Amino acid sequence: MTQHRTHLALIALAAAGCNSPVSADTPSTAPAAQQQIADAILAAQVEANGVPGMAAAVTRDGEVIWSGGAGYRDLDRKLPVDTDTSFRLASVSKLLTATAAMVLQDRHLLDIDAPVQRYLPGRRLSWPSQINLRQLAAHTSGIPHYQDVDVARGGVHFDTVDEAVAIFADRSLLFAPGTDYQYSSYGYTLLSAAIEGAARTPFLSFVSRTITYDLPLRPDLEPDPAHDTVAYEFEDGAIRAADPHDYSYSWGGAGFRGTAPGVALFGARVMRDSFLSPEARAVMWTPASMNDGSPVTEGEDRIAFGWRIGTDSDGHNIAHHAGVAIGARSALLVYPESGESVSVLSNAVWVSDIKETATMLAAPFRVDQGGPQTPCPAWASRYSGSFGDKPVTGTASFAVSDGICRGTLGLDNAAGDWFDAMPQANANHLTIISVLPGDRLDRGALVTPSGTYDLRRQADGRFVAVLSPTRKFIVHLQR
């Protein structure tokens, strides 16, 4: 399928929607074997990346089918991550803001193609009046992201969104609106101000009343020691508690927090027609264009109204966003075709392919249980192959444990050198966990310090994981 047809298909699916209700109280309903595999992948990821704690959840048709936690929310007190642990969402917060704008669009209270100044009668902006809300959401407005002068931004509290807008309202644009792309959380501060103006309600109140209401999602404002994770950061390879940080300069861009089930259920809510009309959802997930008609892209994804539009390793359409902030690495990913929503939350920044990690945590619940039945390669003791353009060899070990084929690959080679260059804990091995239960390994999760990747058995018996468009890990197991 061509890229153009793929995005048309996603827009059609957005219009079709998912009509099942969203339930925050529904217990996990997926088969125990699938939940066990997802638990194993998440635990292995925390061990590999050195992050103190992570949580993840998967919903299908508005119900939680799996929720998992690994590691600690508080290292000093040895408090483990659990279902109710609340993490900073970082830029996943932008999806709440984008959705709030689309709800207002649905209610004919806001026009995303209107100049932003229309909704800010009391705030003078020094930029061209043609900056519209669609450009703010797609990062094509020209408004800069955080700059050197903002280094101390987390030490100041702003009582209103308008006060936060004043931080950058007089700064020069990086380019004429609609002519280029530059990621900007300040653009979302301005978008949240426009939402506030259109709703005639404070932004945080509107989001709480209209978007999150019964979900465990809230502004990162008042601490909740009973549930909040400590925010951590890596310093010279060691983990330490991060300093306090006030996100009032951009509630709409980076300032929310919540639990993994809460974030996944928000993704499910977005796919529900009773919450957001098919027409509004289609607008939100339509890839944006520059003034000259060229696509707005970042990496392999098209940029829509807040969401990234792309495909997973199976070619299935996804809408998603990731986040990074002090003490946080996060992602939300939804599958409009089949109704799944996946969240992944961490309490420290780590060099990660978190989108790929999210798809692999969902894989046990999505992969066809049929197909080849290649036995777990318990006979293997070594491997050879390549990592990018470098030849690699190493030790290998596999066994079926607790009903799952699991393995390790030694990293005394170029692959190990590459992973050890990251700021997380050094790795002496990579973990492989079959995404299908039982004595079989046809498709596995390759868990690494930089994320979890799709490892697939080829017709010639080799296993291949694509870590990036230019980097593959090819493994030939040997006795």
Beta strands, then each sheet from edge to edge (+ up, - down):
strand 1: 53-60
strand 2: 63-74
strand 3: 79-80
strand 4: 87-88
strand 5: 217-219
strand 6: 232-235
strand 7: 238-241
strand 8: 256-258
strand 9: 297-298
strand 10: 301-303
strand 11: 308-311
strand 12: 317-325
strand 13: 328-335
strand 14: 340-346
strand 15: 382-387
strand 16: 390-401
strand 17: 404-410
strand 18: 429-434
strand 19: 443-448
strand 20: 451-457
strand 21: 463-468
strand 22: 471-478
sheet 1: 3+ 2- 1+ 14- 13+ 12- 11+ 10- 9+
sheet 2: 4+ 8- 5+
sheet 3: 6+ 7-
sheet 4: 15+ 16- 17+ 18- 19+ 20- 21+ 22- 15+
end
